[in-house]
Structures are given as C-alpha cells and as structure tokens.
Amino acid sequence: MAKQRFNGPKYANGNHKEQQKAYNRTKKGTDLRVNANKLRAKLKMKVGDKREAGHYAGSTTDGAPQNASSNAARKKPRRPA
C-alpha cells in the first residue's frame, strides 16, 4: 500500500497549504513574495488582474505584465532532446 505524503487542504494550484505557509516564512520565500509584490506595485497592476508581473531574466526589480502561461513556460528548465 502506498504511503500518503500529505493530508489536508490544498490551494487551486495543488500546493498544500501547510507546506506553502511554512515555505513562505523562510528567507527565500519571503524574498520572492516581497519582490513580486514590489514589481506589481511598480507596474501599477490592479488586484484581480489576470496577468502576472513577470521579472526579466536575472532581475528582481524590473519586469513586465505577462500572461500566466507564458510566464510559467519561460521558467521551466529545458530537457535535452
């Protein structure tokens, strides 16, 4: 019988809430949230905007609004063919 890894509520993207809350309290998680919020404010993006604030490669302060699908696709590591 397979061992169950996580139990309890999940976010819509599949992350488990307790695990995500713990990650957001770490130094790296906090930095990611702070930089994302700063860029959203800098780009004057409204709450509920369908787009994401996508950072330029290697930057934590500059970026542009992007569709979620293109922003996520850009960050995936490429597998050799």
N, C-alpha and C positions, 0 to 999 in steps of 0.2 A: 504494500500500500504506500502511495506517495506521501511524503511529508508536506504538510501545508506550511508555506513560508510566511504569509501574512494573513491577518484576520482584521476585520473591521471596515470602516467606511473608506471609500476611495473618492478622489477627485474625478472629474469627467475625463481627464487625460490618462487615467489609470494609476496615477501615483497614490500611494496610501497616505492618508492624512497625517498619521503619527510620524511616519518616516519623513515626510516632506517638512513638517513643522520642526523636527529635530535638525534637518539639514539647513533650514533657513536660519537657525540660530548659530550655525558655525560661522567662522570668519569668511570663508569663501561664499557661502550662501548669502550672508548679509551684504557683502560687496556686490554680488550680482544683482540683488534686489535694489540696492541704493543706486547703482549705475543705471539700471533700467528705468527707475523712476525719474532720475535726473534727466535722462535723454527724452523721455515722454514729455516732461515739463518744458524742456528746451525746444522741442518740436511743436509745442502747443497742441498736443493731441488731446482730444476730448475723452472723457470717461465713456466707455461703451463703443469707442471707435473700433471697427472691425480689423484695422491694420495693426501691425506690431511696430515698435521702434527698433529697427534693425541696425546694429552697430556695424560700422565699416570694419574690415578685417584688421585686427590688431589694435583697434581703438576702443576706449571705454567711454569717450566723451562725445564722439561725432557719429552721426548716422543719418538715416532717412526712414520715413514710413514705408513699410513693405507689407505685402500680403503674408499671412502666416505660413502658407505653403512654400513660398519662395524663400522665406527667411529660414525655415527649418531645413529645406533641401540644401541650402548653401552650407550648412554647418556639418553635414554628415561626412564622415571620413570616406574617401573613395577606395573601393576594393580593386585590386589589380584584376584584370580580365583573365 
